[in-house]
């Protein structure tokens, strides 16, 4: 009886992750819009950002924003769909487990989270 329940859980979890991946890939322009707004805010605060989703740099399937901090600290950020029809910033190398913050939050708060992340991960 417990095995059937566990199988149903795994199936629902797999479907949810595939749906979120599909939703993220289908709405690439939404992800780019959020990354552009974040890049503009970070550059105003003195951070250097490289947008890897523009065709003149390197065309990639997943829009990525590389943020260069002081020293050798580099953070690669992407935007993914999350449950509840929301979007969130993630550390690209860690995928869904690299959640940083929701895109709907104030950009100053998001910038603060990224700055704290850069300072704590040299």
N, C-alpha and C positions, 0 to 999 in steps of 0.2 A: 504494500500500500504506500509506503514512504517513497519507494522507487518511482512510482507513477507520478507522484507529486513533484519529485525532483526533476524528472524528465520534462514535465510541463513547465517548470520554472526555467530550465535551460532553454527550452524552445522559445518561450516568451522573451527571455533575455537576448537570444540570438536575433530574433525578429526585430526587437527594439533597436539593437545596435546596427543592424543592416538598414533599417529605416532611417536612423539618424545619419548614417554615412551617405545614403542616397540623397537625403534632404540637403546635406552639406554640399555634395557635388552638384546637385541640380541648381542650387542658389548661389553659385560662385560670385555673382555680382554683389550680393548682400555681404558676403565675407570680405570682399575687396573694399566695399564702402566702409565697413567697420575698421579695417586695417588702415585705410587712408586717414580716417579721422584720428586714430591713435598715433599714426606716424607724425601727423601735423602737430599734435599736442606734445609728443616727445621731443620733436625737433625744436619747438619753442623753448623747451626746458634745457636745451643744450646737448641732448643725446643725438647720436648719429644713427640714422635708419637707412636700410637698403631694402627697397621693395623688389622682391624677386618674382612678382606676378606681372610686371610690365614686360611686354615683348622685347624691348630693347636691351634688357639685362639678360636674363636667362628664362626662357619660357618653361614654366613648370605647371604640373596639373593642379597641385594644391597651392593656393595663394599663401605665401610665407612672408613675414616681415622680420628682418634681422636687425636687432637693436644692439649697438656697440656701446658698452659702458666704459668706465675708466679702466685702464690697464688692458688685460686680455679677456675681460668678461664679455661674452657674446650670448645673447638670448634670441632664439628663433621662435616666433609666435605665429600661430595660425588661429583661425576662427572656425568653430564647429557648432553645429546645431546640438542643442541639449533638450532633454524632455521639457514639456510645457511650452512648446513653440517659442523657445528662447534661443539666444546665441551666446557663446562664451569664448573668451580668449583662453588658449591652451599653450603650454610649452610644446612645440612641435615634436621634439625628440621623444617625449613621453606619451604622446597621443592623448587619449581621453583621461588618463590618470594624471596628466600634467595640467589640470585645471588651475587657472589663475584667478579669473573673476568674470562676472557676467558683462555682456556688452551693453546692457541697458543702464548700467551704473554711470555715475558722473565721471567724465574723462579725467578729472583731477584725482579722483580716488583710484582709478585704474593706473594712472601714471605713478601714483604713490606705491601701489602694490608692485609694479614692475621695478621701480627704483629700489625697493626693499629686497626684492628678489635678486637684483644685480649686485647689491652690496653684500648679500649673504652667500652668494655663489661666485667666487672669484675664478 
